Amino acid sequence: MLVLILGGSTFMGKDLLFKLSKDPNYEVHYINRGKKYWNDSVSQIQNVHYTYGNRDDNEEFTKLIRYLTNKLGGRKWEAVIDFSAFKSNHVKRVYHALQGLVNLYVLISTDSIYDVCVDLKQPITEDQDKRPINKDLYQKFKEDEDYGHDKLKCEEYLQYYTVKESFPFISLRLPDVIGPFDDTHRFFAIVKWLQQGHPVQTSQSVSTQELAFVYSADVADLIIKIIKEKFYEDKTKINQSYNLCCDEYITYNTLIEQVAECLKKKNPIFKHVDKPQTYYPSVNCGVISNQKAKSKLDFKPTKLHDVIWITTKFFVEEGPSYLSEEQAAQEKLMKKLK
């Protein structure tokens, strides 16, 4: 069975590629711009097929997907997983190329979409994805939260402008993702911050604000489950969005304390300042609920404490062997310390 991954050169995409490559039932292809991360470790994955493609060139990207599909005999894709759709036009081009030729399209979305929605209640459920009716507020959200605005546009295109029978889809809304090979370098920078003994900046609001996280491996495992169990055959599961996150919410201070515990550094030093420099959260909306994904998709998240330990251990033991990423994390740290 054919699987196509759009993006996939790092982090969750790389993990998904690696896991799918171990299953002989799947012929896995991936398309991206060929950027190299983590010593180009994605190129070392066996039994997957790479094609160069730049989706910023919309017309050519559509032609490329059609060409690849035809090259493979016009067989139907079991699934297309899209890590790199950031504009509705990106989704539109995949739809035009593969309408009727894919059993399930999986869009990797974000909880940032809720930053352009109104009347939110905590924890945020999927049905709260309502934009403001007021045009001025809509425009303000569009300008201030362009990432969330554009990702919600991707979801809205799927919901309102596609023929569902010929292009079934699922959108996965992710909060801040943590795990090995995190290419945002934020978690790596926190590890360095504590290793180097700098006081951690905080405030009353930072110390009480709850944060939601999801484990990168849990996302990859759920996608594989969705594919293997042919969720596209169950109309009650498809053509809708799902929040994914760990069951537990924690504060930034607690995150720091748990990373410090893994580093065997007891009682990290906190410094209360008016405008603390922190790495999380990346959204303003608050925390999301994962109950729908647990109920309908049988999503089983790893305990957040375990995720923090796994991620910290990776950056301590393996991080230094990736020189570019280590330098990027150090530079990210220094910017916060200025």
N, C-alpha and C positions, 0 to 999 in steps of 0.2 A: 504494500500500500504506500502511496506517495504522500509525503509530508513536506510542506514548504515553509521555511522560516524566513521572515523578512527582518533584517537586522541580525542579531545573534552572534556578534563578534566578541561579546563580553558579558559578564555577570549572569543574569537569568537566562539569556539566550544561549550562552555558551554551556551552561549547566544542562539546559534542555537538549541541546545538540548532543552532548556527551551521553546522556541517558538514553536518548532515542537510538543512538548509534549502536548500542549494545543489544538492540532487539532486531533480529533478522527479518521480522515481519514488515519492517518499514524501510523504504528507500527515502532517505532524507536529503533534501536540497536546501541550500540557504543562499540568500542574495544580500549583499551589503557593499559598502564602498571600499572595503579592504583595509580599513584602519586597523592598526596593530595595537593590541593591549596585552598586558601581562605576558611579555616576551612572546607575543603572537601564539599563545598556547592553543587558541582555537584551531590553528592549522595543523596541530598535532593529533586532532581527533580523527580516528579512522572511520571508514565506512560512511562518510558523508560527502556530499558533492557541492562544491562552491561555484557560484557565478558572480562576477562583478556586476554591480548595478548601482546607479545613483538616482534615487527617486526624486531628487530636486528637478530633474528633467522629466516632467510628467509624461509627455507623449512617448519618449523613448523607453521609459520604464514600463509603460503599458505594453509596448511592442516586445520588450524583453520577456515579460511574463508569458505573453502569448507564444513567443518563439520557444521558450523553454517547455511549455506545455505541449506544443506541437512536436517538438523534438522527442518527447517522451511518449509519442504515439497518441496524443490527445486523451490520455487516460485522466480520469477524474482524480483530483487531489482529495485524499481523505481529510486533510486539514491544512489550513494556512494559518500560521501564527504570526501576528504582526507586532513586532516590538518597536518599529520605527515610523509609525504613522503619527505625525504631529499636526497635520493639517487635514481638513476634510477632503481636500483635493487628492491627498495621498490615498485615502480610503476609496474615493471615487475611481481612481485609476485602477486599483486592484479589482474593484467591482466590475468595471467595464471589461477588464481582461479575463476575468474568471467566472462571470455570471453563468450558472448552470454547469460549472466545471469543478465545483468544490462542495464537499459534504458539510464542512463547517469552517467558518472564518472566525478566528479568535483575536479580538483587538485587546492589546494591553493598554488599558486606560489608567486613570489616576484619581485619587481623592481630591486633587486640585480642582476638579470640575465643580465641587461644592463651594469653592471660593467665589463662584459667579452666580450662586443661587441664593434665594432669600428664605426667611422663616425657618431656619434650621433648628432642629432639636437634637440634643445629645442623648445617646450616640446616634450618628446620622445613618438613616436607612436609605436604601436605593430610591425609594419613591419621593425623596426630598430634592430631586434634581430639577427643581423648577426655577427658571430664570425670572428676573423681575419684569413685570409688565411695564413699569415706568421706563421710558426710552432713555432718559438722562442717566438713570442708574445703570441700565443695561450698557450704555456707552462707557460709563465710568469703570464698570467691572471689566469690560473688554480691554480698556486701556491699562488698567492697573494689574489685571490678572490675565495677561494674554495667553499664558500657557494653559491654564484651566479653561479659558474661553475656547481656545482652538481644539483642545482635546474633547470638550463637550460637543463642539461642532462635528467632530469625527463620529461620535456616538449618535448625534442627531441625524447625520446623513444616513447611517445604517437604519435607524428607526423609521425615518420618514421618506427616504428617497430610493429604497431598494425593494426589489421583489423578493420577499422573504423565502418563497418556495425555491427560488433558484440561487439564493445566497444566504443560507442560514448562518446566524452569527451568535457569539457570546462576547460580551465586553467584561473585562476584569478590571475593577477599580482598585488600585494599589495605593496604600499610604507610603511613608518612607520605607524603603526596602533595605534590609541589612543582611549580610552574609559574606562568605569568602568571595574575593574578586570584585568587591564593590568598587565600581569605577568612578563614583562621585568623590571618593577619597575622604569623605567626612568621618566615617568611623575610624579609618586609619589615622586621621589627624587627631581624633580624641585619644587613641592609644598613645600616640606620640606626646600629646599634651601631658598626659599622666606620667609617662615614662620620664619625661624631662622635668617633672616636678613643678610645673607652672600652676599657680592658684587658678581654680576653675571659676569663671565668672558666673554669677547667678543673681537673682532678685526674688522678691516675694512672689511675683507672678510666675516666674520661671520655675520656682520650687514647688508650685502647686498645680501648674497646668499639666493635664494628662496628655500623653502622646500615644499614638497608635503606630505599630510597626508590623511588617510582614517579613517572613524569612524567604529568601530567594529560592531555596530548595523546595519549600512548600508550594510556591507558585509553579515551578517546573513539574513537580509531582502531580499537582492537580490538573495541569494541562495534559499530561500523559494519561491520567485517569479519564479525562473528558474524551480523549481520542480513542483509547482502548475500549471503553465501555459504550462507544457510539452514542454519546448523548444527543447527537443530532437527530436520532430516531424518536426522541421523546419531545414532543412539541411543548410540553410544560416547562422544559428546561432552557430552550433556545430562544433567540431573538429578544434578549434582555440583558441587563447588567447585574453584576455581582460585586459587592465589596469583599475584599480579602484582607484579613489582618489576624494577628495573634489574639488569643482570648483576653490576655492581660493588657491593661494600659499602665504606663508608668510615667513618672515625671522625669525631667532632664536630670535632676539631682540623683534620682535613684539609678538612672542609666549610668551616670558617672561612677556611682558607688559600686555598681555591679562589675563594671569594667575594671575598676581599681581592685576589687576583690580578686578577679581573675589574674591580675598582674601582681597579686600579693602585696598590694600597697594599701594598708589600712588607713582609714580616716583621711580621704583626700581633702585638700584644703580648698574651701569655698570662699570666694571673695564677693561680697555683695556690692553691686555697682548699679548706677541708674539705668544704663543701657548695656546689659551683658551681651557679650559675643558668644553665641551658641551655634550649634550645627543643626539642631532639630528643634521644632518641626519645620518642614518646608511649606506648610500650609497655615492658613489662619482659621479654617472652618471648624476645627475641633476634631474629635475622634469619630471613627466610623464603626458601624455594627457589622459583624460577620455572620449573623444568625441565618440570613437567607442562604448564603453559600454553604453553611454547615447543614442546613435542612434539605436543600434541593440538590446540591452537588456532592454532598457527603465530604465536605472540606474538613480536614483534620489538621489544624495548625500545631506546630511544635511549640512547646512552652517557651515563652519569651526569655526566661532566665537561661535556658539551654542555648537558645539562639545567640544570646549575648556572649556566652562563654565560647561557643564554637567560632564565632566571628573574631573575638579578641584573640583566641589561640592561633587562628590562621594568620592574623597580621603580626603577631609576635614572632611566630616560628617561621613563616614563609614570606611575609611582607618584605624583609630586607633583600631577598633574592630578586625582587622586581625593582630595579633601580629607578626606572622612569616613574613608576607609581609611588615609590617611596619619596622621591623628590617632590612630586606633585602634592603629596600629603603634607610634607614639611612646609612647602610654600603656602598651602592652605592654612596651616597652623600659624605661620608667621603673620599672615594677613589679619588674623583674629587678634593677635597679640600686640599689634601696632597701637 
